[in-house]
Amino acid sequence: MNHMNPPAVPARLDFDHITDWVFDLDNTLYPRECNLFAQIDTAITGYVMKVAQLDFEAARDLQKAYYRDHGTTLNGLMKSHAVDPEDYLEMVHAIDYSPVEAHPELVAAIAELPGRKFIFTNASAGHAEAVLSRLGASALFEGIFDIKAAKYQPKPLEAAYTDFLAAHGIGAKQAIMFDDLEKNLRVPHAIGMSTVQVVAGSGFEHDQCDAWELGRGEDMDHVHHVTDDIVAFLARCR
């Protein structure tokens, strides 16, 4: 006779006050392990090499410094090199989207959430639409707030969040934000949103990612929840 206890059922999370569910796109709605963003990352390096006239290693260093310090490499390039953001976005999103697979479990989990759902991304709307199409999630979201809608002021700049909330009439205290980068959750926490960091699996490593892109910071009071399985997490929200 088997006397083992049955597996514990994860406790339901109390999100009854949430009316608006806000999702980052890259490395959040699809797993970092599929390496789609790695393609973008490589394209960005090539763009920086061309614009700044640097060799590969120097361009990588500048790219990551801009990404870390300005929210996006694009923001750093616009400030320091006056690049055309439309040209940049077209070039870095000229990628193969086939690594993103249909994810009916994720689609169902998001569809069952009560309230409105939004994409809030530092990428372009065209890129977001391509990813959502691959996932099978094109019809799920009330709107896509992309870097152009943010007037090229990216997360984690406070203006990006203020403009996003105003554009869609969202009350911060009734909203929840999912993002793979903990720094992008600091402002949401400060203004009263619930926050969830979506991380890669514990064994994931990639030579294109700096430690801060994969890990958790030291001061994490602004991150209310961390998950490496967004579908399982969303199942606890219903």
VENKA-V327779 format. One record per backbone hydrogen bond with DSSP energy under -0.5 kcal/mol. CO is the residue of the C=O (numbers start at 1). NH is the residue of the N-H. If there is no record, write none. Layout:
CO_NH + CO_NH
//
This chain:
1_3 + 8_10 + 13_15 + 15_18 + 19_116 + 20_22 + 20_176 + 21_23 + 21_118 + 22_178 + 23_120 + 25_28 + 25_29 + 25_30 + 31_34 + 32_35 + 35_39 + 36_39 + 36_40 + 37_41 + 38_42 + 39_43 + 40_44 + 41_45 + 42_46 + 43_47 + 44_48 + 45_49 + 46_50 + 47_51 + 48_52 + 49_53 + 49_54 + 55_59 + 56_60 + 57_61 + 58_62 + 59_63 + 60_64 + 61_65 + 62_66 + 63_67 + 64_68 + 65_69 + 66_70 + 67_71 + 70_72 + 72_76 + 73_77 + 74_78 + 75_79 + 76_80 + 77_81 + 77_82 + 77_83 + 78_82 + 83_85 + 84_88 + 85_89 + 86_90 + 87_91 + 88_92 + 89_93 + 91_94 + 93_95 + 95_97 + 96_99 + 97_100 + 99_101 + 103_107 + 104_108 + 105_109 + 106_110 + 107_111 + 108_112 + 110_113 + 116_21 + 117_142 + 117_143 + 118_23 + 119_145 + 123_147 + 124_128 + 125_129 + 126_130 + 127_131 + 128_132 + 129_133 + 130_134 + 131_135 + 132_136 + 132_137 + 132_138 + 135_103 + 137_140 + 143_119 + 143_145 + 144_146 + 145_121 + 146_150 + 147_152 + 148_151 + 150_153 + 152_154 + 154_157 + 157_160 + 157_161 + 158_162 + 159_163 + 160_164 + 161_165 + 162_166 + 163_167 + 164_168 + 165_169 + 165_170 + 166_169 + 170_172 + 171_174 + 172_175 + 174_19 + 174_20 + 175_194 + 176_22 + 177_196 + 178_24 + 179_198 + 180_182 + 181_184 + 182_185 + 183_186 + 185_189 + 186_190 + 187_191 + 188_193 + 189_192 + 194_177 + 195_225 + 196_179 + 196_198 + 197_199 + 197_227 + 201_204 + 206_209 + 210_213 + 210_214 + 211_214 + 211_215 + 218_220 + 220_223 + 222_224 + 225_197 + 227_199 + 229_233 + 230_234 + 231_235 + 232_236 + 233_236 + 234_237 + 235_238 + 236_13
//
